[in-house]
Amino acid sequence: MTIQKILICDDSQTDLMNLKNALHNTDFILITASDGQEAINKARSEKPDVIFLDIVMPGIDGYATCRTLQNDPETKHIPVIFVSSKHQRADRVWAQMQGAKELIAKPYEASQITAALAAL
């Protein structure tokens, strides 16, 4: 899979910056969203190749966002990788059930982010 454009969604500006920093040495186009609805809208309009998505967000949480994206013919092909402080076994199972490819636990190393991309 060729990745050119990545959508990063997190309600925390600090966590958004951390993910952007983890990808700073790449040539990817990085798009950001600060909540689930914005992520859904940007996924439809920007057509990213992959989405990094937080779980705990106000309004539409990451699980509901992922379900919406997976049920939409325009976005169901876009892989979703959760990056969250929720990382118990039940969270991982539920993330997979929503259609996510992986769940990376916060805090993370930049190498975990790039490894997740390489595994797609």
Buried (B, 14 or more C-beta within 10 A) or exposed (E): EEBEBBBBBBBBEEBBEBBEEBBEEEEBEBBBBBBBBBBBEBBEEEBBBBBBBBBEBEEBBBBBBBBBBBEBEEBEEBBBBBBBEBBEEEBBEBBEEBBBBBBBBBEBEBEBBBEBBEEE
